[in-house]
Amino acid sequence: MSAPLPRARDAAGMKRLALGLLLGAAATYAVATALEPRHAAWGYVAAFAEAAMVGAVADWFAVVALFRHPLGLPVPHTAIIPANKDRIGRNLADFIATHFLATGQVLAKLREFDAAGRLAAWLAQPANAARVGERLTDAGRWAVGALDDERVRQFVADLARRGLRQVDVARVSGQVLEAMTHERRHQELLDGVLVQLARLLGEDSVQDTITETIAREVKALKYVGLDQVAARLATRKVVAVVARTIIDMADDPRHSLRLRFDDMVGGFVERLQHDEALRQRGERLRDELLDHPALARYVTALWAELLDWLRADMASEDSSVRRRVAQAAHTLGERLAGDAEIRGWLNGELERAAPPLIERYREDIRQYIVARVAAWDAREMTDELERHIGRDLQFIRINGTLVGGLVGLLIHTATVWWR
């Protein structure tokens, strides 16, 4: 409330000045009238003072009539502002909605503003990007502190648990697999597995392991020293057969093993989506997993560790979160600054999105202004207006005193000359 006090003092000072001029004009009129028989010049002074008093009183009446009844008398068309407060609010709202919130005017200002260019130039400044990082980190620190509460953890856990219980695991898994197998995409996965298998079998360590395994199975040959020889021969046979099979499958899209793989995957997808027993089994496994205490403890501990890490990082001077956010903001600014096409796209999207928002909220803004003015107390609004514009209104009284006096002097002079 410190700001209105100087205005109130200025208005009070101007009121005293205007009143002083009125009293001065009255005193001058009395003196000039008394001295007029001694010299004709006093008639001019009296005429000036008389007209000055009339002008001062008339303008005082006009200024006071804006805010209240002069001298408390209920003169018609006085106390204009309090009596017409609601109408003034409606007219003000209509004026703002028509002349400030018209769609064309807002769009023109939006084009002139160049939001994307300004954003790019602002973010490209390292200090501004660092400020973004600090503000978002502060917000993140507050969010982490708010979320680190047992009630919040319990609420989130219950919400997640209820949401997951609504998931039909079998059906969703079937839909995912169906999407994965659409247009035989699963065959690409099979090709990748076969290639990896071929590479694996080609490694010496894997072949040695197979050889040792086969050698242990042919114990009878160990006594004659042929176990390792037979095992190596068998290993080469296995590798050769697998390699040949892989080559055949790679060359033949209609290979029997590929077709069997298709049938197996298709049947499994069909069962996942339509087999009631499999669906119930999936639901039981889901519920057992969700109800298991170890899962709850693990999730709670993981959540706590995440919050502790975030809190510690964002509180440090060398916060990686703050640094990464600032770096991302700076990079975004540089990319926007160097890409006129994307800036044009952003500005265009803003222009396309603005008209519906303007049309939607313009009437809300108008109604808000009307309701806000209507809710004001008439006396408070009058006092506030008088405090803000009272000083300027007192100039009307001062000017009325001086201009009225000059007009009176002119009339008196013209009258004397005419006579």
N, C-alpha and C positions, 0 to 999 in steps of 0.2 A: 504493500500500500504506500510505499515511499514515492512512487512515480507521480500519482495524482496530486501530491501536496504542492509542488511548485506551480502546477497549473492552477490550483485553487488560489494560491497566493497571487499569481499574476492576474487572475480574473477579478479578485477582490481589489487589487490595486487599480485596475482599469475602471472598476465601478466607482471608486472614490474619485478618480480623475474626472469621469463623466459628471458625477454629482457636483464636484467642485466647479466645473464649468457652468452648470446650471445655476448654482448659487451665485457665482460670479456675474452671470448675465442678469440675474435678478437684482443684485446690489447695484450693478451698473445702470440698470433701467431706473431704479429709484433715484440715484444721484443725478442722472441726466434729466429725468423729468423735473426734479426740483430746480435744476440750474437752467432749464430751457429758456425761461423768460429773460435771462441775462444775455444769452447769445444764441443765435440761430443754429450754431454748430452743434449744440447739445441735442437739438432735435434729431440730427442724424445719428448721434450716439444712442439716443433713446429708441429710435426705430430699429437700429441694429440689435440692441439688447432685447427688445420686445420680441422680434422675430426669432432670435436665438433661443429664448425661453420656450416659444411655441414649438420650434423644431426639436429642442431637447426633450420636452414633455411628450411630444408625439412619437418620437423614436423610442423613448423609454417605454411608452405604452406598447409599441409594436414588439420590442424585444421581450418584455415581460409576458406579453400575451402568448408568446410561443410556449412558455413553460408553465404558466399559472395564471390565475385571475388577478389582474392588477388591483391592488389594495383589497383583495379578497372579494371583490364585487363580481357576481356571476354575469358579467357582460357577455352577450352572445359572441361566438367566434373567438373566444380567448381560451387559454390553457389548451392550445391546439395539439401539442404533442401528446400530453396524457390522454386527451379525449379521443385521439385518433391513433393510439399506439398500435393496435392490431392491424388497422388498415395500412399504416406505415410499414409494418412488418411484411404484409402481403405484397405491397408495391415494391419494397426492397428486394424481396425474394424473387418476384417476377423480373425485376430489372437485372439481377445477377444471373438468373437462369437464361434470360434472353440474350444478354449482351456479353456475358463472360463464359457461359457454359454451352453456347451454341456449338453444334458438332463441327461445322466448318471452321469456326474460330479456333477451337481446341486442336483440330487436326493441323491447321496452319501453324499454330504455335509449336506443335509437336514436331513438324517437319523442320521448322527453324531451329528447334532445340538440338536436333541430331543426338539422340540419346546414346546410340551405339558409339559414335565418335567420341563423345564426352567420357563415356565409361572406359573406352579403350585408352584415351589419353590419361585418365585418372589412374587406372590400374597399372599403366606402364611406368609410373613413377615408383621406384623402389620403396620410398617412404610410405606411400599410400598402400601398396601391397602389404608392407609390414603392418600397417595399421589394421588392414582387414584380417590378417593373421591374428593380431592381438585381440581384436573384438570377438572373432569367432572362437578363439581359445578361451576367452573369458566366459563366453556363453556356454562353451563345452564344459568348463570347470564347474559352472553353476549346475548344469544338467547332471554331471556325474555326481556331485554332492547330493542333488535331489533324488537321484535314482538309487544311491547307496543307502537304502532304508529297507528294513525287514518287511514292512508292509508292501512296498513296491515290488520287492523280489517275490513275495508270495503271490501278489496279484498277477505279475507277469507269468509266473510258473503255472498258476491255475488257468490263466487265459490260454497259454500255449497248450497245456494239457487238454483242455476242453476242445480247442481247435483241432488238435491232432487226433482226438478220438472220433471226430467226424470224418476223418479221411478213410476211404475204402482202399486199404493198402493193395489188395489183390487187383481190384479194378484199375486203380491208378497205375500200378506196375504194368498191367496188361496194355493200357493206353500208351504208356511210355515205350514199351517194347514194340507195339504196333507202329508207332511213329518211327522208331529206329529201323524197323524192317520194311518200311514203305519203299517201294521200288527197289527191293532187294539190297538195301543198304547194308544189311547184316553180312552179305557176302564179302563186302569190302573188309569188314572186321575179321571174317574168317581168313581172307587172304593175308591180312597182317599177322594173324596168329600162325599160319602155316609158314610164312617167311621167317618169323622169329624161331619157330621150331626147327626149321632147316638150319638156321645159323647155329642154334644151340647144339644140334647133333653134330655139326661140323667142328665143334671145338674139341681139342685133344683131351682136355680134362673130363669132358662129358663122356667121350668114348672110352677113356681109361676107367671111369666109374662103371660104365656098362660092362666093360670087359671083366672087371673084378667081380661084379655081381654074377655074371654068367659062369665065371670060373668057380665060384663058390657052389654053384648048383651042380657042376659036373665033378663031384668029388672023386668019382671013380678014376678019372683020367689024371688025377693029381699024382697018383703013385707011379705013373709012367712018364710024368713030365709033360703031358700034352694038354693040361687044363688051360693054360694061358694061350696056347696056340689055337685050341678050339674056340676059346672065348673071343680071341681077336677075329677069327674068321666069322663067328656068329655076329659080332658087333658090326663088321663091315657089311654083312648081309642085312642086318636091321637098318643101318644107315642107308644102304642102297635102296631097300624097299621103301622106306619112308620118303627118300628123295624122289624116287620114281613116282610114288603116289602123289606127292606134292606137285610135281611137274604135270602129271596127268590132270589133276584137279585145276591147276592154273590154266591149262590149255583148253579145257572142256567145260564151258559154262553149264552143260547138262550132265556133268559127271554124277554118277549114282550117289557118291558120298555127299556132294553138294545138295542133291535133291533130298536125301535123307535128312541133311541138316535143315533144309527149308521146312520139311514136314515136322521135324522135331520142334523148331522155333514156332511155327504156325500153331501147332497143337498146344504148345505151352501158353501162347498168347490167348488162344481160345479158352483154355481152362481158367486162366487168370481172370478173364472177363465174365465168364458164365458159369463156372463150376462153384456151386453153393458151398460145398464142403471145403474147397480150397479157400474160398472167401472167408468162411468162418475161422478156418485155421489162421489165416492172415490177421484177422481181427484179434484172435486170442494172443498171438505173438505180439501184436501191437500193444494191447492192454497190459500184458505181462511186462513188456519193456517200459511202458510209461509208469507203471505202478512200482517198479523195482526201486528200492531205497537207494541203491548204489547210483542209479542214474540221476536221481534228485540231488544226491550229494555231489556228484561230479559236476552237474550243471551249475549248482550253487557255488561250488569252489571256483569253477571256470569264470563265472560272472564276477565274483569277488576279485579274482586275480586281474581280470580285464579292467575293472573299475580302479583298482589300486594302481595298475600301470598307467592308465590314462591320467589319474589324479597326480601321480608323481611326475609324469612327463610334462603335463601342462603347467605345473607349478614351478618347473625348473627354468633357469635363465636360457638354457640351450634346448628348448623344447622342440622335439622332432615334429610334433603335430603342428605347432605354430610355424615352424620353418617350412614344412611342406605346404601348408595352406597359403602362406605368403608367396612361396615359389609358384604355386599353381595360379594364384591371382595375378602375379607379375607376368607369367607366361601367357595367360589368357589375354591380358592387356596388350602384350606385344603382338600376339597373333591377330587380335582384332585390329590393332593399328596398322598392320601390314596387309590386311585382307579387305579391300574395299568391297568386294562382292558379298562377304558375309556380313559386313556392317550394313550394307544396303538391304540385305535380307532381314536382319534384325529390325531395322527401322521400318521396313515394309510390314513385318509381322505386327509391330506395335501399332501402326496406322490401321491395319485391318482389325486388330483386336479392340481398338479404342472406341469406334462408333457404338457397338452394342453396350459397352460399359457406360459411355456417356448417356446414351438413351435410358439405360437402366437406372442410373443413380442421379441423374439431373433432377427428376421429380422428388427423389428422396432428400436431396440437398435443399430444394425449395421448401419442402414441407418442414424440414428441420429448422430452417431460418424462421419460418412462420411460427412454429411451435415455440422456438427459443424466445422470440420477441414477445409472443403472447404470454409466456411464463414470467417475464420480467415484471417486477413491481413498478407501477407507473411512477411513483415518487422516486424510486431508486434510479430508474432509467432517466428521468428528467434531471435529477441531480448529476448523473454521470455525463449526460450530454452537455449540460451547462458547464460542468467542470472542464470539459474538453474544448468547447467552442465558445465559452462565455467571454473570454478575453477578446476574441475577434468580434463578437456581437457588440461589445462595449464601444468599439470603433464606430459602429452605426450611430450610437448616441452622441459621440464626440463629433462625428462628421455632421450629424443633424443639427447640432448646436451651431457649429461654424457656418455651414451652408445656409441654414435658416437665417442667421444673422446677416449674412451677405445679401441674401435675397430680400430681406426686409429693408436693408440699407438701399439697395437698388430701387425698390418700389418707392421708398420715401423720397429718394433723389429725383426719380422720374415725376413724382407727384408735385414736388416743389417746382421743378422746372416747368411743368405744365401750367401751373398756376401763374 
